[in-house]
Amino acid sequence: MKLLSALLAAAALVAAPAVHAQTKWDLPAAYPATNFHSVNLQQFADDVDKATGGKLKITVHANASLFKAPEIKRAVQGGQAQIGEILLVNFQNEWQLFGADGIPFLATSYDDSMKLWQAQKPLLDKKLAEQGMMVLYSVAWPPQGIYAKKPINAAADLKGVKWRAYSPATSRIAELVGAQPVTVQAAEFAQALATGVVESTMTSGATGVDSKLYEHLKFYYDTQAWLPKNAVIVNKRAFDALDKPTQDALLKAAADAEARGWAASRKVNTETLEKLKANGMQILPPSDQLKADMQKVGQTMLAEWLEKAGPEGRALLDAYRK
């Protein structure tokens, strides 16, 4: 009897790792759990869980609760988080091509934005591989417009205005129109408005709703200036440690998340502008003067970007314009 018990106990020990062989990943993200990017991330994590039979569990930490937006890339690179969602334009100072989709009026529609992503991705794959990471998928934000407290008919009307910047490109726009750039991440945006730290910005309808900008700002000019992208990146060592079926399930869930995310972004763009309007915000097309002024800003920034980005930037632009 004792021998049988010992054999059963030994068998249980051998079987235990097979039953409990579960890998747990943390996925830090910078936006509220209700934001369409975060909802998509949660669906992605659920899909991975289901496809791997619970073998790979991904916990989404929304609203900068694990790492702040600018810290996420380094956290994934250093292995403190195995996977994370970043806003590519946040890292332009590190490598200019991260900021390609933040150049005003380069890609102003969803189709153009996808075309730019296809031109950007091979170069991004190479860069991230050098840093021990890989990109799983990317999703564009809705087109960016100008939010303001007062009517804006020309860029000159933004002179001296405290302008919320969230990336090198949005800071540069402020400089070029004579506004004062103040760096504020999404999680602190509403508070910055309430305390008068900022009084204008250029962002999407989605962020406008997330941060309830209608409580503080009254005008939205639908300039459709650019569509910045979030990218989900993974630590290469963590990815390589997964078995082949789990890797395949992860890549399949990522491809599904990309398609679903772009479709959600289009839908969100329409819905959020309607929501802003319903809450008393005036949704207006930019005046011809404002449009011309902002186009000029875009041309200046593209020339500056090409100078800094060098041959890689030129190659990206040529691939995009092909």
C-alpha positions as CSV (number, residue, x, y, z in Angstrom):
1,M,0.0,0.0,0.0
2,K,2.8,2.4,1.0
3,L,4.6,1.6,-2.3
4,L,1.4,2.3,-4.3
5,S,1.0,5.7,-2.4
6,A,4.7,6.5,-3.1
7,L,4.3,5.7,-6.8
8,L,1.1,7.8,-7.0
9,A,2.8,10.7,-5.3
10,A,5.8,10.4,-7.7
11,A,3.4,10.2,-10.7
12,A,1.6,13.4,-9.4
13,L,4.9,15.2,-9.2
14,V,5.9,14.2,-12.7
15,A,2.5,15.2,-14.0
16,A,2.3,18.5,-12.1
17,P,4.5,20.6,-14.4
18,A,2.5,19.6,-17.4
19,V,-0.7,20.6,-15.7
20,H,0.6,23.9,-14.4
21,A,3.0,24.8,-17.2
22,Q,1.7,28.3,-17.6
23,T,3.6,31.4,-18.8
24,K,2.4,34.8,-17.4
25,W,3.1,38.0,-19.2
26,D,2.5,41.6,-18.1
27,L,1.3,44.1,-20.8
28,P,1.6,47.7,-19.7
29,A,-0.5,50.3,-21.7
30,A,-0.9,54.0,-21.3
31,Y,-4.6,54.6,-22.0
32,P,-7.9,54.1,-20.0
33,A,-9.4,50.6,-20.0
34,T,-12.4,52.0,-21.9
35,N,-10.2,53.3,-24.8
36,F,-10.6,51.3,-28.0
37,H,-6.9,50.4,-28.0
38,S,-7.2,49.0,-24.5
39,V,-10.4,47.1,-25.3
40,N,-8.6,45.6,-28.3
41,L,-5.6,44.7,-26.1
42,Q,-7.9,42.9,-23.7
43,Q,-9.5,41.0,-26.6
44,F,-6.0,40.1,-27.9
45,A,-5.1,38.8,-24.4
46,D,-8.3,36.8,-24.2
47,D,-7.7,35.3,-27.7
48,V,-4.2,34.2,-26.7
49,D,-5.5,32.6,-23.5
50,K,-8.2,30.7,-25.4
51,A,-5.9,29.7,-28.4
52,T,-3.2,28.4,-26.0
53,G,-5.6,26.7,-23.6
54,G,-4.5,28.9,-20.8
55,K,-0.8,28.2,-21.5
56,L,0.0,31.9,-22.1
57,K,-1.7,34.4,-19.8
58,I,-1.3,38.1,-20.6
59,T,-2.4,40.6,-18.0
60,V,-3.2,44.0,-19.5
61,H,-2.3,47.0,-17.1
62,A,-4.2,49.9,-18.6
63,N,-4.0,53.7,-17.9
64,A,-0.3,53.8,-17.1
65,S,-0.9,51.7,-14.0
66,L,2.3,49.6,-14.3
67,F,4.6,51.9,-16.3
68,K,4.1,55.5,-17.7
69,A,3.8,55.9,-21.5
70,P,7.5,56.9,-22.0
71,E,8.8,54.0,-19.8
72,I,7.0,51.1,-21.5
73,K,9.5,50.6,-24.4
74,R,12.4,50.4,-22.0
75,A,10.5,48.1,-19.7
76,V,9.9,45.6,-22.5
77,Q,13.5,45.9,-23.8
78,G,14.8,45.2,-20.3
79,G,12.4,42.4,-19.6
80,Q,10.5,44.0,-16.7
81,A,7.5,43.5,-18.9
82,Q,7.4,40.9,-21.6
83,I,5.1,42.8,-23.9
84,G,3.8,46.4,-24.0
85,E,1.9,48.9,-26.1
86,I,3.7,52.1,-27.1
87,L,2.8,55.2,-29.1
88,L,5.5,55.2,-31.8
89,V,5.9,59.0,-32.1
90,N,6.9,59.1,-28.4
91,F,10.3,57.7,-29.3
92,Q,11.2,59.9,-32.3
93,N,14.1,61.5,-30.5
94,E,15.7,58.0,-30.1
95,W,15.2,57.1,-33.8
96,Q,13.6,59.4,-36.3
97,L,11.6,56.7,-38.1
98,F,9.5,56.1,-34.9
99,G,8.0,59.6,-35.7
100,A,7.1,59.1,-39.3
101,D,3.4,59.0,-38.6
102,G,3.6,62.2,-36.6
103,I,4.6,64.4,-39.5
104,P,1.6,66.6,-40.2
105,F,-0.2,66.1,-43.5
106,L,2.0,63.3,-44.7
107,A,-0.6,60.6,-44.3
108,T,-4.1,62.0,-43.6
109,S,-6.4,59.1,-44.2
110,Y,-6.7,55.5,-42.9
111,D,-5.7,54.1,-46.3
112,D,-2.6,56.4,-46.4
113,S,-1.8,55.6,-42.8
114,M,-1.9,51.8,-43.6
115,K,0.3,52.4,-46.6
116,L,2.8,54.4,-44.4
117,W,2.8,51.5,-41.9
118,Q,3.6,49.0,-44.6
119,A,6.6,51.2,-45.6
120,Q,7.6,51.7,-42.0
121,K,7.4,48.1,-40.7
122,P,10.4,46.5,-42.4
123,L,12.6,49.3,-41.1
124,L,11.0,49.1,-37.7
125,D,11.4,45.3,-37.6
126,K,15.2,45.7,-38.2
127,K,15.5,48.4,-35.5
128,L,13.6,46.5,-32.8
129,A,15.5,43.3,-33.6
130,E,18.7,45.2,-32.8
131,Q,17.2,46.2,-29.5
132,G,16.1,42.6,-28.6
133,M,12.4,43.2,-29.5
134,M,9.8,42.6,-32.2
135,V,6.6,44.3,-33.2
136,L,3.4,42.2,-33.1
137,Y,0.9,44.6,-34.5
138,S,0.0,48.3,-34.9
139,V,-3.2,50.3,-34.8
140,A,-3.8,53.9,-35.9
141,W,-5.4,56.5,-33.8
142,P,-8.2,58.5,-35.4
143,P,-7.1,61.6,-37.3
144,Q,-5.8,64.6,-35.2
145,G,-7.5,67.9,-34.9
146,I,-7.0,71.1,-32.9
147,Y,-8.9,71.7,-29.6
148,A,-9.1,75.2,-28.3
149,K,-10.9,77.4,-25.8
150,K,-11.5,80.2,-28.3
151,P,-12.1,80.3,-32.0
152,I,-9.0,79.6,-34.1
153,N,-9.1,81.1,-37.7
154,A,-5.4,81.1,-38.4
155,A,-2.2,79.7,-36.8
156,A,-1.5,83.2,-35.5
157,D,-4.5,82.8,-33.1
158,L,-2.5,80.1,-31.3
159,K,0.3,82.5,-30.4
160,G,1.2,82.3,-26.7
161,V,-1.4,79.6,-26.0
162,K,-0.5,76.8,-23.5
163,W,-0.4,73.8,-25.8
164,R,-0.5,70.2,-24.6
165,A,2.3,68.3,-26.3
166,Y,2.8,64.5,-26.0
167,S,5.6,63.8,-28.5
168,P,8.5,65.6,-30.1
169,A,6.3,66.4,-33.2
170,T,3.5,68.0,-31.2
171,S,6.1,70.1,-29.3
172,R,7.5,71.2,-32.6
173,I,4.1,72.2,-34.0
174,A,3.6,74.4,-31.0
175,E,7.0,76.1,-31.6
176,L,6.2,76.7,-35.2
177,V,2.8,78.3,-34.5
178,G,4.1,80.3,-31.6
179,A,2.3,78.4,-28.8
180,Q,3.9,77.3,-25.6
181,P,4.4,73.5,-25.5
182,V,3.7,71.7,-22.2
183,T,4.4,68.0,-22.1
184,V,1.4,66.1,-20.6
185,Q,0.7,62.4,-21.0
186,A,-2.9,61.1,-21.6
187,A,-3.4,59.9,-18.0
188,E,-2.7,63.4,-16.6
189,F,-4.5,65.4,-19.4
190,A,-7.9,66.1,-17.7
191,Q,-6.2,67.4,-14.5
192,A,-3.8,69.6,-16.6
193,L,-6.9,71.2,-18.2
194,A,-8.7,71.6,-14.9
195,T,-5.8,73.4,-13.3
196,G,-5.0,75.6,-16.4
197,V,-1.7,74.0,-17.1
198,V,-2.8,73.6,-20.8
199,E,-5.6,75.3,-22.8
200,S,-5.2,73.8,-26.3
201,T,-3.9,70.7,-28.0
202,M,-3.9,68.6,-31.2
203,T,-5.2,65.1,-30.7
204,S,-7.9,62.7,-31.8
205,G,-11.7,62.6,-31.0
206,A,-11.0,59.5,-29.0
207,T,-8.6,61.2,-26.6
208,G,-11.1,64.1,-26.5
209,V,-13.8,61.8,-25.2
210,D,-11.4,59.9,-22.9
211,S,-10.3,63.1,-21.2
212,K,-13.7,64.8,-21.4
213,L,-12.2,67.8,-23.2
214,Y,-15.6,69.2,-23.7
215,E,-15.7,70.1,-20.0
216,H,-12.9,72.6,-20.6
217,L,-12.6,73.4,-24.3
218,K,-15.3,74.5,-26.7
219,F,-13.9,74.2,-30.2
220,Y,-12.6,71.3,-32.2
221,Y,-11.1,71.9,-35.7
222,D,-11.2,68.7,-37.8
223,T,-7.8,69.2,-39.5
224,Q,-7.2,65.4,-40.0
225,A,-3.5,66.3,-39.7
226,W,-2.0,62.8,-39.1
227,L,-2.9,59.4,-37.6
228,P,-0.3,58.3,-35.1
229,K,0.0,54.6,-34.3
230,N,0.2,52.5,-31.3
231,A,2.4,49.4,-31.6
232,V,2.4,46.3,-29.5
233,I,6.0,45.2,-29.0
234,V,7.4,42.0,-27.3
235,N,10.7,41.1,-25.7
236,K,12.4,38.7,-28.2
237,R,13.9,36.5,-25.5
238,A,10.4,36.1,-23.9
239,F,8.9,35.3,-27.4
240,D,11.7,32.8,-28.2
241,A,11.1,31.0,-24.8
242,L,7.6,30.0,-26.0
243,D,7.0,26.8,-27.8
244,K,6.1,26.9,-31.5
245,P,2.3,26.4,-31.1
246,T,2.1,29.2,-28.5
247,Q,4.2,31.5,-30.8
248,D,1.9,30.7,-33.7
249,A,-1.2,31.4,-31.5
250,L,0.3,34.7,-30.4
251,L,1.1,35.8,-34.0
252,K,-2.4,34.8,-35.2
253,A,-4.1,36.7,-32.3
254,A,-1.9,39.8,-33.2
255,A,-2.9,39.7,-36.8
256,D,-6.6,39.5,-35.8
257,A,-6.1,42.4,-33.3
258,E,-4.5,44.6,-36.0
259,A,-7.4,44.1,-38.4
260,R,-10.0,44.5,-35.6
261,G,-8.2,47.6,-34.2
262,W,-8.1,49.5,-37.5
263,A,-11.8,48.8,-38.1
264,A,-12.5,50.0,-34.5
265,S,-10.5,53.2,-35.0
266,R,-12.6,54.2,-38.0
267,K,-15.8,53.6,-36.1
268,V,-14.5,55.4,-33.0
269,N,-13.5,58.4,-35.1
270,T,-17.2,58.9,-36.2
271,E,-18.6,58.1,-32.8
272,T,-16.3,60.3,-30.7
273,L,-16.8,63.4,-32.9
274,E,-20.6,62.9,-32.4
275,K,-20.1,62.5,-28.7
276,L,-18.0,65.7,-28.4
277,K,-20.8,67.5,-30.3
278,A,-23.5,66.0,-28.1
279,N,-21.6,67.4,-25.1
280,G,-21.6,70.9,-26.5
281,M,-18.4,71.1,-28.4
282,Q,-18.4,72.9,-31.7
283,I,-17.0,70.5,-34.4
284,L,-15.7,72.7,-37.2
285,P,-13.8,72.4,-40.5
286,P,-10.5,74.4,-40.4
287,S,-10.7,77.7,-42.3
288,D,-8.7,78.0,-45.6
289,Q,-6.2,80.2,-43.7
290,L,-5.7,77.7,-40.9
291,K,-5.5,74.8,-43.4
292,A,-2.8,76.7,-45.4
293,D,-0.9,77.6,-42.2
294,M,-0.9,74.0,-40.9
295,Q,0.2,72.7,-44.3
296,K,3.1,75.0,-44.1
297,V,4.0,73.6,-40.7
298,G,3.8,70.1,-42.2
299,Q,6.2,71.0,-45.0
300,T,8.7,72.5,-42.6
301,M,8.5,69.5,-40.3
302,L,8.9,67.0,-43.2
303,A,12.0,68.8,-44.4
304,E,13.4,68.8,-40.8
305,W,12.6,65.2,-40.4
306,L,14.2,64.1,-43.6
307,E,17.4,66.0,-42.7
308,K,17.6,64.1,-39.3
309,A,16.4,60.7,-40.7
310,G,18.9,60.6,-43.5
311,P,18.9,57.8,-46.1
312,E,16.6,55.6,-44.0
313,G,14.0,58.4,-43.9
314,R,14.3,59.0,-47.7
315,A,13.9,55.2,-48.3
316,L,10.8,55.2,-46.1
317,L,9.3,58.2,-47.9
318,D,10.1,56.7,-51.3
319,A,8.5,53.4,-50.4
320,Y,5.4,55.2,-49.1
321,R,5.0,57.4,-52.2
322,K,5.5,54.5,-54.6
